[in-house]
């Protein structure tokens, strides 16, 4: 299709304003980076969280209401991250639409900025959920550690810090990193597109 006898396609892309070309490239690059980085961290966080959830169901004695809150907030953070991944892919699609030679098919600047702002708000909400989940889980583990007598035998199994409890913190911490990546990408995009 792009044969030397058909010079129309390269000329049409050469007529595209440089701002539109730059916005297209920026949207695609940032969208792909956000998409893949957040997807990789989401898979790790989901795996760690599932290990914590199913490992806790084996032993019901160690269930704590506050660790349950940490697990719930991690689940909400993963849901926000899944939506953020979807929005990152939409940024890639917006960038592709900007490359088309027909200006009628281009997304408007206000629509693009609205997408970036929604991407930022989604990541900030997920960042808040994951941070609160981490803090709640760390607080529970700190309370368990403080309540253990030093150098004595522990008679109550719910006071023991288990690896499964630490997995909840790991999942929330990974989610904080993923949402920080998304927030940074959104701020960078909003500065580049305006």
Secondary structure as a PSIPRED ss2 file (coil, helix, strand):
# PSIPRED VFORMAT (PSIPRED V4.0)

   1 X C   1.000  0.000  0.000
   2 X C   1.000  0.000  0.000
   3 X C   1.000  0.000  0.000
   4 X C   1.000  0.000  0.000
   5 X C   1.000  0.000  0.000
   6 X C   1.000  0.000  0.000
   7 X C   1.000  0.000  0.000
   8 X H   0.000  1.000  0.000
   9 X H   0.000  1.000  0.000
  10 X H   0.000  1.000  0.000
  11 X H   0.000  1.000  0.000
  12 X H   0.000  1.000  0.000
  13 X H   0.000  1.000  0.000
  14 X H   0.000  1.000  0.000
  15 X C   1.000  0.000  0.000
  16 X C   1.000  0.000  0.000
  17 X C   1.000  0.000  0.000
  18 X H   0.000  1.000  0.000
  19 X H   0.000  1.000  0.000
  20 X H   0.000  1.000  0.000
  21 X H   0.000  1.000  0.000
  22 X H   0.000  1.000  0.000
  23 X H   0.000  1.000  0.000
  24 X H   0.000  1.000  0.000
  25 X H   0.000  1.000  0.000
  26 X H   0.000  1.000  0.000
  27 X H   0.000  1.000  0.000
  28 X H   0.000  1.000  0.000
  29 X H   0.000  1.000  0.000
  30 X H   0.000  1.000  0.000
  31 X H   0.000  1.000  0.000
  32 X H   0.000  1.000  0.000
  33 X H   0.000  1.000  0.000
  34 X H   0.000  1.000  0.000
  35 X H   0.000  1.000  0.000
  36 X H   0.000  1.000  0.000
  37 X H   0.000  1.000  0.000
  38 X H   0.000  1.000  0.000
  39 X H   0.000  1.000  0.000
  40 X H   0.000  1.000  0.000
  41 X H   0.000  1.000  0.000
  42 X H   0.000  1.000  0.000
  43 X H   0.000  1.000  0.000
  44 X H   0.000  1.000  0.000
  45 X H   0.000  1.000  0.000
  46 X H   0.000  1.000  0.000
  47 X H   0.000  1.000  0.000
  48 X H   0.000  1.000  0.000
  49 X H   0.000  1.000  0.000
  50 X H   0.000  1.000  0.000
  51 X H   0.000  1.000  0.000
  52 X H   0.000  1.000  0.000
  53 X H   0.000  1.000  0.000
  54 X H   0.000  1.000  0.000
  55 X H   0.000  1.000  0.000
  56 X H   0.000  1.000  0.000
  57 X H   0.000  1.000  0.000
  58 X H   0.000  1.000  0.000
  59 X C   1.000  0.000  0.000
  60 X H   0.000  1.000  0.000
  61 X H   0.000  1.000  0.000
  62 X H   0.000  1.000  0.000
  63 X C   1.000  0.000  0.000
  64 X C   1.000  0.000  0.000
  65 X H   0.000  1.000  0.000
  66 X H   0.000  1.000  0.000
  67 X H   0.000  1.000  0.000
  68 X H   0.000  1.000  0.000
  69 X H   0.000  1.000  0.000
  70 X H   0.000  1.000  0.000
  71 X H   0.000  1.000  0.000
  72 X H   0.000  1.000  0.000
  73 X H   0.000  1.000  0.000
  74 X H   0.000  1.000  0.000
  75 X H   0.000  1.000  0.000
  76 X H   0.000  1.000  0.000
  77 X H   0.000  1.000  0.000
  78 X H   0.000  1.000  0.000
  79 X H   0.000  1.000  0.000
  80 X H   0.000  1.000  0.000
  81 X H   0.000  1.000  0.000
  82 X H   0.000  1.000  0.000
  83 X H   0.000  1.000  0.000
  84 X H   0.000  1.000  0.000
  85 X H   0.000  1.000  0.000
  86 X H   0.000  1.000  0.000
  87 X H   0.000  1.000  0.000
  88 X H   0.000  1.000  0.000
  89 X H   0.000  1.000  0.000
  90 X H   0.000  1.000  0.000
  91 X H   0.000  1.000  0.000
  92 X H   0.000  1.000  0.000
  93 X H   0.000  1.000  0.000
  94 X H   0.000  1.000  0.000
  95 X H   0.000  1.000  0.000
  96 X H   0.000  1.000  0.000
  97 X H   0.000  1.000  0.000
  98 X H   0.000  1.000  0.000
  99 X H   0.000  1.000  0.000
 100 X C   1.000  0.000  0.000
 101 X C   1.000  0.000  0.000
 102 X C   1.000  0.000  0.000
 103 X H   0.000  1.000  0.000
 104 X H   0.000  1.000  0.000
 105 X H   0.000  1.000  0.000
 106 X C   1.000  0.000  0.000
 107 X C   1.000  0.000  0.000
 108 X C   1.000  0.000  0.000
 109 X H   0.000  1.000  0.000
 110 X H   0.000  1.000  0.000
 111 X H   0.000  1.000  0.000
 112 X H   0.000  1.000  0.000
 113 X H   0.000  1.000  0.000
 114 X H   0.000  1.000  0.000
 115 X H   0.000  1.000  0.000
 116 X H   0.000  1.000  0.000
 117 X H   0.000  1.000  0.000
 118 X H   0.000  1.000  0.000
 119 X H   0.000  1.000  0.000
 120 X H   0.000  1.000  0.000
 121 X H   0.000  1.000  0.000
 122 X H   0.000  1.000  0.000
 123 X H   0.000  1.000  0.000
 124 X H   0.000  1.000  0.000
 125 X H   0.000  1.000  0.000
 126 X H   0.000  1.000  0.000
 127 X H   0.000  1.000  0.000
 128 X H   0.000  1.000  0.000
 129 X H   0.000  1.000  0.000
 130 X H   0.000  1.000  0.000
 131 X H   0.000  1.000  0.000
 132 X H   0.000  1.000  0.000
 133 X H   0.000  1.000  0.000
 134 X H   0.000  1.000  0.000
 135 X H   0.000  1.000  0.000
 136 X H   0.000  1.000  0.000
 137 X H   0.000  1.000  0.000
 138 X H   0.000  1.000  0.000
 139 X H   0.000  1.000  0.000
 140 X H   0.000  1.000  0.000
 141 X H   0.000  1.000  0.000
 142 X H   0.000  1.000  0.000
 143 X H   0.000  1.000  0.000
 144 X H   0.000  1.000  0.000
 145 X H   0.000  1.000  0.000
 146 X H   0.000  1.000  0.000
 147 X H   0.000  1.000  0.000
 148 X C   1.000  0.000  0.000
 149 X C   1.000  0.000  0.000
 150 X C   1.000  0.000  0.000
 151 X C   1.000  0.000  0.000
 152 X C   1.000  0.000  0.000
 153 X C   1.000  0.000  0.000
 154 X C   1.000  0.000  0.000
 155 X C   1.000  0.000  0.000
 156 X C   1.000  0.000  0.000
 157 X H   0.000  1.000  0.000
 158 X H   0.000  1.000  0.000
 159 X H   0.000  1.000  0.000
 160 X C   1.000  0.000  0.000
 161 X C   1.000  0.000  0.000
 162 X C   1.000  0.000  0.000
 163 X H   0.000  1.000  0.000
 164 X H   0.000  1.000  0.000
 165 X H   0.000  1.000  0.000
 166 X H   0.000  1.000  0.000
 167 X H   0.000  1.000  0.000
 168 X H   0.000  1.000  0.000
 169 X H   0.000  1.000  0.000
 170 X H   0.000  1.000  0.000
 171 X H   0.000  1.000  0.000
 172 X H   0.000  1.000  0.000
 173 X H   0.000  1.000  0.000
 174 X H   0.000  1.000  0.000
 175 X H   0.000  1.000  0.000
 176 X H   0.000  1.000  0.000
 177 X H   0.000  1.000  0.000
 178 X H   0.000  1.000  0.000
 179 X H   0.000  1.000  0.000
 180 X H   0.000  1.000  0.000
 181 X H   0.000  1.000  0.000
 182 X H   0.000  1.000  0.000
 183 X H   0.000  1.000  0.000
 184 X H   0.000  1.000  0.000
 185 X H   0.000  1.000  0.000
 186 X H   0.000  1.000  0.000
 187 X H   0.000  1.000  0.000
 188 X H   0.000  1.000  0.000
 189 X H   0.000  1.000  0.000
 190 X H   0.000  1.000  0.000
 191 X H   0.000  1.000  0.000
 192 X H   0.000  1.000  0.000
 193 X H   0.000  1.000  0.000
 194 X C   1.000  0.000  0.000
